[in-house]
Amino acid sequence: MSTRDENLPIPRFDTNPSSLPEVYYPPNQIVAQHSYQHKPPLDAAITQPTSPGWTDNAPATLGLPPAYPEKKKKIWGLRPWIVILIAFLVVAAIIGGVVGGVLGSKSKSKSHAQANVSQYPATATVANTKTSGIGTASSSASATATPSSLARAGFKIASLAATRFPTHIHVYTVESATLKLTIWGDSGWKFMGTLIPDNGPKQASPLTAVSWDEDGSDAVRVYYFDNKDHLVELAGLCTEDGTKCTWFPTRIIPSAGISENSTIAAVHWGNATVGHDLRIYYQDTKGGLTEVVYSSERWAVGGILATTLPGSAVAATISAQFSPVVLRVYYHDQNANLKRIKWDNGWSTRKCDTAPRARRYQQQLIRIRVLALSIGVKSTSTIAPYADMCSLGYYKSNTSSTFSTRSYTIPNDKHPIEVTSDDELNFITWNGVTVWIDGDDVGGAIGAVVWVDDSNVEQVRFYYSVNGAIQEMVLQGTTWSKGSRLPR
């Protein structure tokens, strides 16, 4: 085993490092309350992944696209695109001369009105009825508006991700461009301070995390976007009471054309014995819901699964810890309607194909035609189309075949809502749970975890910002209660 390169920059942490043995799976090592180590990097070469993520005729590799020779036709000795450009400029000049005077007389009042249009969120154009879907638009303004992370940047807690181990819980937040961690360990909640990895999150970056048990230790992967909109992975391993954490150097995950307004979701299954599988979902520059695949110890950019409202929330769930698994991915379409697509030994049920193969972003991406289920949300308050959302999926008991889903978001009245289903056909919206406290932000950051305990009792925890701190809400069986105010 190699030793750490002494010239490797050591990411800083707010607390003193402690020593831990080198016991870890995928990436190289770094940071936190926390010790620093270095291991040989995982081979992250782009290669064809195993399903899910591909249809039958996936390209053999995902490197640069092959060279396609083109016949260069000419018109009057010029390239066709030059002729078209000249024609367009001539026509534009004529039209501009005709209408310029008319529009000029209205320019002052128009520019004044546009200066007062708010980019986030265009809630005035969203249906405010009990039968409206999440962000269901009643006019066209919000469906085509370009969202921005500037709204999240105005929140104290811009983004939040919660993930659970057998006996511990991690809650990560991005505040401005700072990554912070609070852990439920053997002795209760403990604020771990600020994590400062070698390549941290951009301002108000979205955030997601996955975790698993690794030989009695808590293994975690945190994903976010850096200042260049790269997809970044931060890996960690926590031991003893759950709060003695070793972190690893970040790595940039292969991706293609990430939108600066993209959100992010991830799922994981497997372990070191059977192998790890991960799927990450983000939005490309055209709103395409894109899948990134880790399988057979390789990362690869998968297919484009759907067209989303750029900047709207994405969430994903996994049905089991080990194969066979079912994936469910939630997103908002271009009209801001909440949709769900499902992978169950294949994306169902529209016919999938591999054409056309998009020659974009220096990668070959496959647009997969996937059936999307529309989810009706009956909210007593308007829900912003760019509101954050988290989703959970689980079996009702350790012996049950009933798979349940729960999704959470914060509408315009700031009172959280929950959408549940036990059959994936009928969805119930819970608006008036009085024990839930109003949050700080419309559409604010929210995260959740779920499990069924040894007594077959459902346990749910969700987290969001209340009075500048993270508030926990607790479900035990069928009873909700106010949980902890997490230490900061």
C-alpha positions, 0 to 999 in steps of 0.5 A, a space after each residue: 500500500 502506498 504512502 501519502 505524497 508529501 507534496 499533496 496539499 492537505 485540505 484544512 479542517 476546523 478541528 484537529 486531526 486524529 489517527 485512524 487505520 487505513 480501511 476504506 473502499 473507493 477513493 483517495 483519502 482526506 479531512 475532518 474531525 478528522 484525519 488525513 490519509 492517502 491511498 492510490 486513486 480508484 480507476 475512474 476511467 469512463 467505460 460502458 456500465 452495466 444496467 441500469 443506465 443503458 439500453 441494449 445498443 449502448 456505444 462500446 465506449 464513452 470517450 470522445 465521439 467518433 469522427 463522422 466525415 461530412 460532405 461539405 456542400 457549397 452554394 455559389 461557392 459559399 458554405 450553406 451556413 454562410 448563405 443562410 446567415 447572410 439571408 437572415 441578417 438581411 431579413 432582420 435588418 428590414 424587419 428591424 427598420 419597420 418595427 423599430 420606430 413602433 417599439 422605440 416609443 414603448 421601450 421606457 415603460 417596457 424596460 421599467 416593467 421588466 426590471 421589477 420581474 422576480 426570477 425566483 420563483 414565479 409563484 404569481 403564475 402558479 395555480 393556487 388551488 387544492 388540486 394543483 400539482 407541485 408548481 403546476 403552471 396556470 400560465 406560461 411564465 414559470 414554465 420557461 423561466 431560467 431559475 438561479 441558485 441566487 434564490 438559494 444563496 439568500 437562504 441561511 441554509 442553501 441546501 441540505 442532505 440527510 443520510 442514515 447508517 444502521 445506528 447513526 445519521 449524518 446531516 450535511 448543509 451548504 451555507 453560502 459556500 461552506 460545507 457543514 456536518 452534524 452527526 447523530 452518534 452513540 451519544 446523540 447529536 454532535 456538530 462536527 464543524 465546517 468541512 473544508 475539502 480540497 475542492 469545496 462546493 460552489 456558492 449555494 451548491 445543491 447537495 446529496 449524500 449516500 451511505 452504507 455499512 463498511 465492516 462496522 464503519 460508516 462509509 459516506 459519499 457526498 456529492 455537490 458542484 464546484 465553482 466550475 460546475 464539475 460534479 464532485 465526490 467527497 468520501 468519508 469513513 466514520 468509526 467508533 461512536 460514529 463521530 471519528 471521521 476520516 475524509 478522502 481527497 475529492 474527485 471529479 466524477 465524469 459528467 457531461 454538460 452540467 447546467 449551472 442551475 442543476 440540482 442533484 440526487 444519488 442512490 447506492 446499493 451493494 457493499 465491498 463484498 458484492 461490489 458497489 453501485 451508484 447512480 447520480 442524477 443531474 440536469 444538463 444545459 438543456 434540462 436533460 435529466 442525465 444519469 451517471 453510473 458507477 458499476 464494476 469499479 468504473 464511472 460512466 455517463 449514462 443516458 438522458 432520461 427525461 426533459 426537466 424544468 431546469 433548476 427544479 428539484 430532482 430526487 431518487 430512491 432505491 428499493 433495497 441494499 442489494 440487487 435486484 433493486 428498483 430505482 425511482 427518480 422524481 423530477 419536474 417536467 417543463 410545465 413544472 408537473 411532478 413526474 416519476 420514472 422507474 427502473 425495474 430491470 429496465 426503464 419502463 414501459 415506453 419503448 426505449 431506443 438509442 437514437 438519436 445519439 447526441 453528439 454533445 458536450 464531447 460525449 456520446 449520450 443516449 436519449 432514453 424514452 422512458 414512461 413517466 408517471 404524473 403525481 398529483 399533489 393536493 396542496 392548500 398552498 402554492 408550491 414554487 416550481 423550484 422548491 427543494 424536494 426529498 423523497 424516501 422509498 421503503 417496505 412497510 415492514 421487514 416482511 412486507 411486499 408493500 413499497 411505500 414512498 414519501 416526498 417532502 417539500 416546503 410550499 409558499 406558506 412555509 409549512 412543510 407538506 408530505 406526499 405519500 403512496 403505498 401503491 404508486 398509483 394513489 397519492 395522499 398529500 398531508 398539509 395540516 400536520 400541526 406539530 410541524 413548524 413553519 420553515 424559514 424559506 419558501 421552497 427551502 432546503 429539506 432532507 429526510 431518512 427512513 427505516 423500519 426498526 426491529 419491532 416493524 415500526 416505521 421511523 421517519 426523520 426530516 430536517 429543514 431550516 427553522 429560525 436559522 437552525 436545523 429542525 428535526 421532525 419525527 415519525 414513529 409508527 403513525 405519530 408525528 412529534 417535534 424532534 431535536 433542534 440540531 446543534 450548531 
